[in-house]
Amino acid sequence: MTRNITTTDLEAFLDESLPVARMAAIEEALRRDKALGERLAHVIGRRDAGLHSLGAIWRRHRLSCPTREDLGRYLLDVLPPGAKDYITFHLETIGCRYCLANVEDLRALQEAADTEQVENRRRRYFQSSAGYLSGKK
């Protein structure tokens, strides 16, 4: 298992940008393998010294993540096919935790807005028909 953990994995582990299952597997491996812990300490030391790879900067600033606006368009299914495919890949294959959290937040907002619209519509119907419900025959 520890041979499968790359420096890139350790950097992403520090940034908490791996899927939950991968984060847990690396944490478990770190508890068991002293050499892996030393590798992690080396990665932390490089970061503290200000040595950053282009890939690390790219990941840290999430340059490959779609915007929140694009994630909203994705939920509404109004993106061009290429953009939709990329976001699907980003969410389902890469498992970007930041974007998955954004999508869940946008879904919750959408559901709350839908619920509010239904309640507003019911209130308007009731108010517009209140005179008809007075019991007069």
DSSP file (Angstrom, degrees, kcal/mol; ACC not computed):
  #  RESIDUE AA STRUCTURE BP1 BP2  ACC     N-H-->O    O-->H-N    N-H-->O    O-->H-N    TCO  KAPPA ALPHA  PHI   PSI    X-CA   Y-CA   Z-CA
    1    1 A M    >         0   0    0      0, 0.0     3,-1.3     0, 0.0     4,-0.3   0.000 360.0 360.0 360.0 -46.6    0.0    0.0    0.0
    2    2 A T  G >   +     0   0    0      1,-0.3     3,-1.0     2,-0.2    24,-0.0   0.774 360.0  61.5 -67.7 -23.5    2.7    2.6    0.9
    3    3 A R  G 3  S+     0   0    0      1,-0.2    -1,-0.3     3,-0.0     0, 0.0   0.782 100.1  56.6 -68.9 -23.8    4.5    2.0   -2.4
    4    4 A N  G <  S+     0   0    0     -3,-1.3     2,-0.7     2,-0.1    -1,-0.2   0.519  86.6  92.9 -83.2  -5.3    1.3    3.2   -4.1
    5    5 A I    <   -     0   0    0     -3,-1.0     2,-0.1    -4,-0.3    -1,-0.0  -0.808  62.6-166.5 -95.3 113.8    1.4    6.5   -2.2
    6    6 A T     >  -     0   0    0     -2,-0.7     4,-2.0     1,-0.1     5,-0.1  -0.389  36.7-106.0 -92.3 170.7    3.2    9.2   -4.2
    7    7 A T  H  > S+     0   0    0      1,-0.2     4,-2.6     2,-0.2     5,-0.2   0.872 123.9  56.6 -62.1 -37.0    4.5   12.5   -3.1
    8    8 A T  H  > S+     0   0    0      1,-0.2     4,-2.5     2,-0.2    -1,-0.2   0.900 105.2  51.2 -61.2 -40.5    1.6   14.0   -5.0
    9    9 A D  H  > S+     0   0    0      2,-0.2     4,-2.5     1,-0.2    -2,-0.2   0.917 109.8  49.6 -61.5 -42.9   -0.7   12.0   -2.9
   10   10 A L  H  X S+     0   0    0     -4,-2.0     4,-2.2     2,-0.2    -2,-0.2   0.896 110.9  49.2 -65.4 -39.6    1.0   13.3    0.3
   11   11 A E  H  X S+     0   0    0     -4,-2.6     4,-1.7     2,-0.2    -1,-0.2   0.930 113.1  46.5 -63.9 -44.2    0.7   16.9   -0.9
   12   12 A A  H  <>S+     0   0    0     -4,-2.5     5,-2.5     1,-0.2     4,-0.5   0.852 109.1  56.3 -65.9 -34.0   -3.0   16.4   -1.8
   13   13 A F  H ><5S+     0   0    0     -4,-2.5     3,-1.0     1,-0.2    -1,-0.2   0.923 107.3  48.5 -61.3 -44.5   -3.4   14.7    1.6
   14   14 A L  H 3<5S+     0   0    0     -4,-2.2    -1,-0.2     1,-0.3    -2,-0.2   0.846 112.6  48.0 -64.4 -33.3   -2.0   17.8    3.3
   15   15 A D  T 3<5S-     0   0    0     -4,-1.7    -1,-0.3    -5,-0.2    -2,-0.2   0.498 107.4-129.7 -83.5  -3.7   -4.4   20.0    1.3
   16   16 A E  T < 5 +     0   0    0     -3,-1.0    -3,-0.2    -4,-0.5    -2,-0.1   0.897  69.3 128.8  54.5  43.5   -7.3   17.7    2.2
   17   17 A S      < +     0   0    0     -5,-2.5    80,-0.2    -6,-0.1    -4,-0.2   0.221  37.2  97.5-114.7  14.4   -8.2   17.5   -1.5
   18   18 A L  S    S-     0   0    0     -6,-0.4    77,-0.1     1,-0.1    76,-0.0  -0.644  86.9 -87.3 -95.5 158.2   -8.4   13.7   -2.0
   19   19 A P     >  -     0   0    0      0, 0.0     4,-2.4     0, 0.0     3,-0.4  -0.309  45.6-108.5 -58.2 151.9  -11.6   11.7   -1.9
   20   20 A V  H  > S+     0   0    0      1,-0.2     4,-2.5     2,-0.2     5,-0.2   0.868 117.4  52.4 -55.0 -44.0  -12.5   10.6    1.6
   21   21 A A  H  > S+     0   0    0      1,-0.2     4,-2.1     2,-0.2    -1,-0.2   0.900 111.1  46.9 -62.2 -40.8  -11.7    6.9    1.1
   22   22 A R  H  > S+     0   0    0     -3,-0.4     4,-2.3     2,-0.2    -1,-0.2   0.896 110.7  52.5 -68.5 -39.6   -8.2    7.8   -0.2
   23   23 A M  H  X S+     0   0    0     -4,-2.4     4,-2.5     1,-0.2    -2,-0.2   0.931 111.0  47.7 -59.0 -45.7   -7.6   10.2    2.7
   24   24 A A  H  X S+     0   0    0     -4,-2.5     4,-2.4     1,-0.2    -2,-0.2   0.895 110.5  51.4 -64.5 -40.8   -8.5    7.5    5.2
   25   25 A A  H  X S+     0   0    0     -4,-2.1     4,-2.3     2,-0.2    -1,-0.2   0.906 112.0  46.3 -63.9 -41.6   -6.3    4.9    3.5
   26   26 A I  H  X S+     0   0    0     -4,-2.3     4,-2.5     2,-0.2    -2,-0.2   0.909 111.6  51.4 -68.4 -40.9   -3.3    7.3    3.6
   27   27 A E  H  X S+     0   0    0     -4,-2.5     4,-1.6     2,-0.2    -2,-0.2   0.918 111.0  48.3 -61.8 -42.2   -3.9    8.2    7.2
   28   28 A E  H  X S+     0   0    0     -4,-2.4     4,-1.2     1,-0.2    -1,-0.2   0.918 111.7  49.8 -62.8 -43.4   -4.1    4.5    8.1
   29   29 A A  H  X S+     0   0    0     -4,-2.3     4,-2.5     1,-0.2     3,-0.3   0.882 107.4  54.8 -63.6 -38.0   -0.8    3.9    6.2
   30   30 A L  H  < S+     0   0    0     -4,-2.5    -1,-0.2     1,-0.2     7,-0.2   0.858 105.4  53.0 -63.4 -35.3    0.8    6.8    8.0
   31   31 A R  H  < S+     0   0    0     -4,-1.6    -1,-0.2    -5,-0.2    -2,-0.2   0.825 118.3  35.9 -68.4 -30.9   -0.1    5.3   11.3
   32   32 A R  H  < S+     0   0    0     -4,-1.2     2,-0.7    -3,-0.3    -2,-0.2   0.762 109.8  62.3 -93.7 -28.4    1.6    1.9   10.4
   33   33 A D     X  -     0   0    0     -4,-2.5     4,-1.8     1,-0.2    -1,-0.2  -0.871  52.2-172.2-115.3 108.7    4.6    3.0    8.3
   34   34 A K  H  > S+     0   0    0     -2,-0.7     4,-2.0     1,-0.2    -1,-0.2   0.873  89.3  56.0 -63.6 -38.0    7.3    5.1    9.9
   35   35 A A  H  > S+     0   0    0      1,-0.2     4,-2.1     2,-0.2    -1,-0.2   0.878 106.2  50.8 -63.8 -37.5    9.1    5.6    6.5
   36   36 A L  H  > S+     0   0    0      2,-0.2     4,-2.4     1,-0.2    -1,-0.2   0.897 107.6  53.5 -66.7 -38.9    5.9    7.0    5.0
   37   37 A G  H  X S+     0   0    0     -4,-1.8     4,-2.3    -7,-0.2    -2,-0.2   0.880 107.9  50.7 -60.8 -38.3    5.7    9.4    8.0
   38   38 A E  H  X S+     0   0    0     -4,-2.0     4,-2.0     2,-0.2    -2,-0.2   0.886 108.5  51.8 -67.1 -38.8    9.2   10.5    7.3
   39   39 A R  H  X S+     0   0    0     -4,-2.1     4,-2.1     2,-0.2    -2,-0.2   0.909 109.9  49.4 -62.2 -41.1    8.3   11.1    3.6
   40   40 A L  H  X S+     0   0    0     -4,-2.4     4,-2.6     1,-0.2    -2,-0.2   0.912 108.8  52.2 -63.7 -42.3    5.3   13.2    4.8
   41   41 A A  H  X S+     0   0    0     -4,-2.3     4,-2.4     1,-0.2    -1,-0.2   0.875 108.5  51.9 -60.7 -37.1    7.6   15.2    7.1
   42   42 A H  H  X S+     0   0    0     -4,-2.0     4,-2.4     2,-0.2    -1,-0.2   0.910 109.2  49.3 -65.3 -42.5    9.9   15.8    4.2
   43   43 A V  H  X S+     0   0    0     -4,-2.1     4,-2.1     2,-0.2    -2,-0.2   0.920 112.0  48.4 -62.4 -43.6    7.0   17.1    2.1
   44   44 A I  H  X S+     0   0    0     -4,-2.6     4,-2.7     1,-0.2    -2,-0.2   0.908 110.2  52.5 -63.4 -41.4    6.0   19.4    5.0
   45   45 A G  H  X S+     0   0    0     -4,-2.4     4,-1.8     1,-0.2    -2,-0.2   0.900 108.0  50.3 -61.3 -41.8    9.6   20.6    5.3
   46   46 A R  H  <>S+     0   0    0     -4,-2.4     5,-2.7     2,-0.2     4,-0.4   0.909 111.9  48.5 -62.4 -41.4    9.7   21.5    1.6
   47   47 A R  H ><5S+     0   0    0     -4,-2.1     3,-1.5     1,-0.2    -2,-0.2   0.932 110.1  50.6 -63.7 -45.2    6.5   23.4    1.9
   48   48 A D  H 3<5S+     0   0    0     -4,-2.7    -1,-0.2     1,-0.3    -2,-0.2   0.816 107.7  54.4 -63.5 -29.5    7.7   25.3    5.0
   49   49 A A  T 3<5S-     0   0    0     -4,-1.8    -1,-0.3    -5,-0.2    -2,-0.2   0.535 120.8-110.2 -80.6  -6.3   10.9   26.2    3.1
   50   50 A G  T < 5S+     0   0    0     -3,-1.5     2,-0.8    -4,-0.4    -3,-0.2   0.639  70.7 141.6  88.8  14.6    8.8   27.7    0.3
   51   51 A L      < +     0   0    0     -5,-2.7     2,-0.4    -6,-0.2    -1,-0.3  -0.820  22.4 166.9 -94.3 112.4    9.5   25.0   -2.3
   52   52 A H        -     0   0    0     -2,-0.8     2,-0.1    -3,-0.1    -5,-0.0  -0.977  28.4-135.8-129.0 137.0    6.4   24.3   -4.3
   53   53 A S     >  -     0   0    0     -2,-0.4     4,-2.2     1,-0.1     5,-0.2  -0.473  28.5-113.3 -83.0 162.0    5.9   22.5   -7.5
   54   54 A L  H  > S+     0   0    0      1,-0.2     4,-2.5     2,-0.2     5,-0.1   0.902 119.5  52.9 -59.7 -41.5    3.7   23.8  -10.3
   55   55 A G  H  > S+     0   0    0      1,-0.2     4,-2.6     2,-0.2    -1,-0.2   0.889 107.2  51.3 -62.1 -40.1    1.3   20.9   -9.7
   56   56 A A  H  > S+     0   0    0      2,-0.2     4,-2.8     1,-0.2    -1,-0.2   0.910 111.4  47.0 -65.0 -41.6    1.1   21.7   -6.0
   57   57 A I  H  X S+     0   0    0     -4,-2.2     4,-2.1     2,-0.2    -2,-0.2   0.918 111.6  52.0 -64.5 -42.8    0.3   25.3   -6.7
   58   58 A W  H  <>S+     0   0    0     -4,-2.5     5,-2.1     1,-0.2     6,-0.3   0.925 114.7  42.0 -58.7 -47.1   -2.3   24.2   -9.3
   59   59 A R  H ><5S+     0   0    0     -4,-2.6     3,-1.2     3,-0.2    -2,-0.2   0.918 112.0  53.7 -67.5 -44.1   -4.0   21.9   -6.8
   60   60 A R  H 3<5S+     0   0    0     -4,-2.8    -1,-0.2     1,-0.3    -2,-0.2   0.871 115.3  39.6 -61.7 -37.7   -3.8   24.3   -3.8
   61   61 A H  T 3<5S-     0   0    0     -4,-2.1    -1,-0.3    -5,-0.2    -2,-0.2   0.378 105.8-130.9 -94.1   4.7   -5.6   27.0   -5.8
   62   62 A R  T X 5 +     0   0    0     -3,-1.2     3,-1.2    -4,-0.2    -3,-0.2   0.890  42.2 166.8  49.8  51.3   -7.9   24.5   -7.4
   63   63 A L  T 3 <S+     0   0    0     -5,-2.1    -1,-0.1     1,-0.3    -4,-0.1   0.703  71.7  54.2 -70.2 -19.7   -7.3   25.9  -10.9
   64   64 A S  T 3  S+     0   0    0     -6,-0.3    -1,-0.3     2,-0.1    -2,-0.1   0.525  86.1 105.2 -90.7  -4.8   -9.0   22.8  -12.5
   65   65 A C  S <  S-     0   0    0     -3,-1.2     3,-0.1    -4,-0.1    22,-0.0  -0.538  73.7-120.9 -77.0 138.0  -12.2   23.3  -10.5
   66   66 A P        -     0   0    0      0, 0.0    -1,-0.1     0, 0.0    -2,-0.1  -0.352  36.2 -96.9 -69.0 158.6  -15.2   24.7  -12.3
   67   67 A T     >  -     0   0    0      1,-0.1     4,-2.2    -2,-0.0     5,-0.2  -0.293  28.9-112.5 -71.1 161.8  -16.7   27.9  -11.0
   68   68 A R  H  > S+     0   0    0      1,-0.2     4,-2.1     2,-0.2     5,-0.1   0.865 120.4  56.5 -62.1 -35.2  -19.7   27.8   -8.6
   69   69 A E  H  > S+     0   0    0      2,-0.2     4,-2.2     1,-0.2    -1,-0.2   0.918 107.1  47.7 -62.1 -43.7  -21.7   29.4  -11.4
   70   70 A D  H  > S+     0   0    0      2,-0.2     4,-2.3     1,-0.2    -2,-0.2   0.873 109.0  53.9 -66.2 -36.2  -20.8   26.6  -13.8
   71   71 A L  H  X S+     0   0    0     -4,-2.2     4,-2.0     2,-0.2    -1,-0.2   0.887 108.2  50.6 -64.4 -37.2  -21.7   24.0  -11.1
   72   72 A G  H  X S+     0   0    0     -4,-2.1     4,-1.8     2,-0.2    -2,-0.2   0.910 110.1  48.9 -64.2 -42.2  -25.1   25.7  -10.9
   73   73 A R  H  X>S+     0   0    0     -4,-2.2     5,-2.2     1,-0.2     4,-0.6   0.864 107.8  56.1 -64.1 -35.2  -25.5   25.5  -14.6
   74   74 A Y  H ><5S+     0   0    0     -4,-2.3     3,-0.9     1,-0.2    -2,-0.2   0.925 107.0  48.6 -61.3 -45.2  -24.5   21.8  -14.4
   75   75 A L  H 3<5S+     0   0    0     -4,-2.0    -1,-0.2     1,-0.3    -2,-0.2   0.850 112.2  48.5 -64.7 -33.4  -27.3   21.2  -11.9
   76   76 A L  H 3<5S-     0   0    0     -4,-1.8    -1,-0.3    -5,-0.1    -2,-0.2   0.537 109.4-128.4 -82.6  -6.1  -29.8   23.0  -14.2
   77   77 A D  T <<5S+     0   0    0     -3,-0.9    -3,-0.2    -4,-0.6    -2,-0.1   0.912  71.7 123.7  59.5  47.0  -28.5   20.9  -17.1
   78   78 A V      < +     0   0    0     -5,-2.2    -4,-0.2     2,-0.1    -1,-0.1   0.118  37.4 111.0-121.4  19.6  -27.8   24.0  -19.3
   79   79 A L  S    S-     0   0    0     -6,-0.4    -9,-0.0    -5,-0.1     0, 0.0  -0.628  76.3-101.1 -91.3 152.3  -24.1   23.5  -20.1
   80   80 A P     >  -     0   0    0      0, 0.0     4,-2.5     0, 0.0     3,-0.3  -0.361  43.6-103.4 -62.5 154.7  -22.7   22.5  -23.5
   81   81 A P  H  > S+     0   0    0      0, 0.0     4,-2.7     0, 0.0     5,-0.2   0.852 118.7  52.1 -52.9 -42.4  -21.9   18.8  -23.7
   82   82 A G  H  > S+     0   0    0      2,-0.2     4,-2.1     1,-0.2     5,-0.1   0.921 112.6  44.3 -62.8 -44.1  -18.1   19.3  -23.4
   83   83 A A  H  > S+     0   0    0     -3,-0.3     4,-2.4     2,-0.2    -1,-0.2   0.899 113.8  50.9 -67.2 -40.3  -18.4   21.4  -20.2
   84   84 A K  H  X S+     0   0    0     -4,-2.5     4,-2.5     1,-0.2    -2,-0.2   0.922 110.2  49.6 -63.0 -43.7  -21.0   19.0  -18.8
   85   85 A D  H  X S+     0   0    0     -4,-2.7     4,-2.5    -5,-0.2    -2,-0.2   0.902 110.5  50.6 -61.7 -41.6  -18.7   16.0  -19.5
   86   86 A Y  H  X S+     0   0    0     -4,-2.1     4,-2.9     2,-0.2    -2,-0.2   0.933 112.0  45.8 -63.3 -45.5  -15.8   17.8  -17.8
   87   87 A I  H  X S+     0   0    0     -4,-2.4     4,-2.6     2,-0.2     5,-0.3   0.899 111.7  52.0 -67.2 -39.1  -17.8   18.6  -14.6
   88   88 A T  H  X>S+     0   0    0     -4,-2.5     4,-3.1    -5,-0.2     5,-0.5   0.935 112.9  45.7 -59.4 -45.7  -19.2   15.1  -14.5
   89   89 A F  I  X>S+     0   0    0     -4,-2.5     5,-2.2     1,-0.2     4,-1.8   0.926 112.5  51.0 -60.7 -46.2  -15.6   13.7  -14.7
   90   90 A H  I  <>S+     0   0    0     -4,-2.9     6,-1.7     3,-0.2     5,-0.7   0.883 119.6  35.4 -60.8 -41.2  -14.4   16.2  -12.1
   91   91 A L  I  <5S+     0   0    0     -4,-2.6    -2,-0.2     4,-0.2    -1,-0.2   0.927 128.3  30.7 -80.1 -47.6  -17.1   15.2   -9.7
   92   92 A E  I  <5S+     0   0    0     -4,-3.1    -3,-0.2    -5,-0.3    -2,-0.2   0.858 130.7  27.6 -87.8 -37.0  -17.5   11.5  -10.3
   93   93 A T  I  <<S+     0   0    0     -4,-1.8    -3,-0.2    -5,-0.5    -4,-0.1   0.912 131.3  33.3 -92.0 -51.7  -14.1   10.3  -11.3
   94   94 A I  I   <S-     0   0    0     -5,-2.2    -3,-0.2     2,-0.1    -4,-0.2   0.882  90.6-150.0 -71.6 -37.7  -11.8   12.8   -9.6
   95   95 A G      < -     0   0    0     -5,-0.7     2,-0.3    -6,-0.4    -4,-0.2   0.875  13.2-162.6  71.3  38.2  -14.1   13.2   -6.6
   96   96 A C     >  -     0   0    0     -6,-1.7     4,-2.5     1,-0.2     5,-0.2  -0.362   7.6-155.9 -59.0 115.5  -13.1   16.8   -5.9
   97   97 A R  H  > S+     0   0    0     -2,-0.3     4,-2.1   -80,-0.2    -1,-0.2   0.844  89.2  54.2 -65.5 -34.6  -14.4   17.3   -2.4
   98   98 A Y  H  > S+     0   0    0      2,-0.2     4,-2.1     1,-0.2    -1,-0.2   0.935 112.9  41.6 -65.5 -46.0  -14.6   21.1   -2.8
   99   99 A C  H  > S+     0   0    0      2,-0.2     4,-2.7     1,-0.2    -2,-0.2   0.877 112.4  54.1 -71.7 -37.0  -16.8   20.9   -5.9
  100  100 A L  H  X S+     0   0    0     -4,-2.5     4,-2.3     2,-0.2    -1,-0.2   0.905 109.8  48.7 -61.6 -39.8  -18.9   18.1   -4.4
  101  101 A A  H  X S+     0   0    0     -4,-2.1     4,-2.3     2,-0.2    -2,-0.2   0.906 111.2  50.0 -65.3 -41.1  -19.5   20.3   -1.3
  102  102 A N  H  X S+     0   0    0     -4,-2.1     4,-2.7     2,-0.2    -2,-0.2   0.914 110.3  50.0 -62.0 -43.0  -20.5   23.2   -3.6
  103  103 A V  H  X S+     0   0    0     -4,-2.7     4,-2.6     2,-0.2    -2,-0.2   0.918 110.8  49.1 -63.3 -43.4  -22.9   21.0   -5.6
  104  104 A E  H  X S+     0   0    0     -4,-2.3     4,-2.3     2,-0.2    -1,-0.2   0.902 112.1  49.2 -63.3 -39.8  -24.5   19.8   -2.4
  105  105 A D  H  X S+     0   0    0     -4,-2.3     4,-2.4     2,-0.2    -2,-0.2   0.921 111.8  48.1 -63.9 -44.2  -24.9   23.3   -1.2
  106  106 A L  H  X S+     0   0    0     -4,-2.7     4,-2.5     2,-0.2    -2,-0.2   0.885 110.6  51.8 -64.8 -38.3  -26.4   24.4   -4.5
  107  107 A R  H  X S+     0   0    0     -4,-2.6     4,-2.7     2,-0.2    -1,-0.2   0.924 109.9  49.2 -62.5 -43.7  -28.8   21.5   -4.4
  108  108 A A  H  X S+     0   0    0     -4,-2.3     4,-2.4     2,-0.2    -2,-0.2   0.910 112.0  48.2 -62.6 -42.2  -29.9   22.5   -0.9
  109  109 A L  H  X S+     0   0    0     -4,-2.4     4,-2.5     2,-0.2    -1,-0.2   0.905 111.9  50.1 -63.4 -41.0  -30.4   26.1   -2.0
  110  110 A Q  H  X S+     0   0    0     -4,-2.5     4,-2.4     2,-0.2    -2,-0.2   0.914 111.8  47.3 -63.9 -43.7  -32.4   24.9   -5.0
  111  111 A E  H  X S+     0   0    0     -4,-2.7     4,-2.5     2,-0.2    -2,-0.2   0.895 112.4  49.7 -65.3 -40.0  -34.6   22.7   -2.9
  112  112 A A  H  X S+     0   0    0     -4,-2.4     4,-2.5     2,-0.2    -2,-0.2   0.906 111.7  48.7 -64.8 -41.1  -35.2   25.5   -0.4
  113  113 A A  H  X S+     0   0    0     -4,-2.5     4,-2.4     2,-0.2    -2,-0.2   0.907 111.2  50.1 -65.2 -40.9  -36.1   27.9   -3.2
  114  114 A D  H  X S+     0   0    0     -4,-2.4     4,-2.1     2,-0.2    -2,-0.2   0.921 111.7  48.0 -62.2 -44.1  -38.5   25.3   -4.7
  115  115 A T  H  X S+     0   0    0     -4,-2.5     4,-2.3     1,-0.2    -2,-0.2   0.907 111.7  50.1 -62.8 -42.8  -40.1   24.8   -1.3
  116  116 A E  H  X S+     0   0    0     -4,-2.5     4,-2.7     1,-0.2    -1,-0.2   0.898 109.4  51.2 -64.2 -40.8  -40.4   28.5   -0.8
  117  117 A Q  H  X S+     0   0    0     -4,-2.4     4,-2.5     2,-0.2    -1,-0.2   0.908 109.8  49.7 -63.4 -41.4  -42.0   29.0   -4.2
  118  118 A V  H  X S+     0   0    0     -4,-2.1     4,-2.5     2,-0.2    -2,-0.2   0.926 112.3  47.6 -62.9 -44.0  -44.5   26.3   -3.5
  119  119 A E  H  X S+     0   0    0     -4,-2.3     4,-2.4     2,-0.2    -2,-0.2   0.905 112.1  49.5 -64.4 -41.2  -45.4   27.9   -0.2
  120  120 A N  H  X S+     0   0    0     -4,-2.7     4,-2.4     2,-0.2    -1,-0.2   0.912 111.2  49.7 -63.4 -41.7  -45.7   31.3   -1.8
  121  121 A R  H  X S+     0   0    0     -4,-2.5     4,-2.5     2,-0.2    -2,-0.2   0.918 111.1  48.9 -63.9 -43.5  -48.0   29.9   -4.5
  122  122 A R  H  X S+     0   0    0     -4,-2.5     4,-2.6     2,-0.2    -2,-0.2   0.912 111.1  50.3 -61.5 -43.1  -50.2   28.2   -1.9
  123  123 A R  H  X S+     0   0    0     -4,-2.4     4,-2.7     2,-0.2    -2,-0.2   0.908 111.0  48.6 -63.0 -42.3  -50.5   31.4    0.1
  124  124 A R  H  X S+     0   0    0     -4,-2.4     4,-2.5     2,-0.2    -2,-0.2   0.916 111.6  49.5 -65.5 -42.3  -51.4   33.4   -3.0
  125  125 A Y  H  X S+     0   0    0     -4,-2.5     4,-1.4     2,-0.2    -2,-0.2   0.926 112.9  47.5 -60.4 -44.5  -54.1   30.8   -4.0
  126  126 A F  H  < S+     0   0    0     -4,-2.6     4,-0.4     1,-0.2     3,-0.2   0.928 113.3  47.4 -63.5 -44.7  -55.5   30.9   -0.5
  127  127 A Q  H >< S+     0   0    0     -4,-2.7     3,-0.7     1,-0.2     4,-0.3   0.881 112.1  49.9 -65.2 -37.7  -55.5   34.7   -0.4
  128  128 A S  H 3< S+     0   0    0     -4,-2.5    -1,-0.2     1,-0.2    -2,-0.2   0.746 119.0  38.0 -74.1 -22.0  -57.2   35.0   -3.8
  129  129 A S  T >X S+     0   0    0     -4,-1.4     4,-0.8    -3,-0.2     3,-0.8   0.289  83.2 105.5-109.6   9.6  -59.9   32.5   -2.9
  130  130 A A  G X4 S+     0   0    0     -3,-0.7     3,-0.9    -4,-0.4    -1,-0.1   0.869  78.4  54.3 -61.2 -38.0  -60.4   33.5    0.7
  131  131 A G  G >4 S+     0   0    0     -4,-0.3     3,-0.8     1,-0.2    -1,-0.3   0.792 105.0  54.6 -66.0 -27.3  -63.8   35.2   -0.1
  132  132 A Y  G <4 S+     0   0    0     -3,-0.8     3,-0.4     1,-0.2    -1,-0.2   0.656 103.6  56.1 -79.7 -15.2  -65.1   32.1   -1.7
  133  133 A L  G << S+     0   0    0     -3,-0.9    -1,-0.2    -4,-0.8    -2,-0.2   0.213  71.4 106.3-101.4  15.8  -64.4   30.0    1.4
  134  134 A S  S <  S-     0   0    0     -3,-0.8    -1,-0.2     1,-0.1    -2,-0.1   0.598  92.6-111.6 -75.2  -8.6  -66.4   32.1    3.8
  135  135 A G        +     0   0    0     -3,-0.4     2,-0.2     1,-0.3    -1,-0.1   0.430  67.3 144.4  95.7  -0.8  -69.2   29.5    4.0
  136  136 A K              0   0    0      1,-0.1    -1,-0.3     0, 0.0    -2,-0.1  -0.499 360.0 360.0 -72.5 138.4  -71.9   31.6    2.2
  137  137 A K              0   0    0     -2,-0.2    -1,-0.1     0, 0.0    -2,-0.0   0.368 360.0 360.0-118.8 360.0  -74.2   29.6    0.1
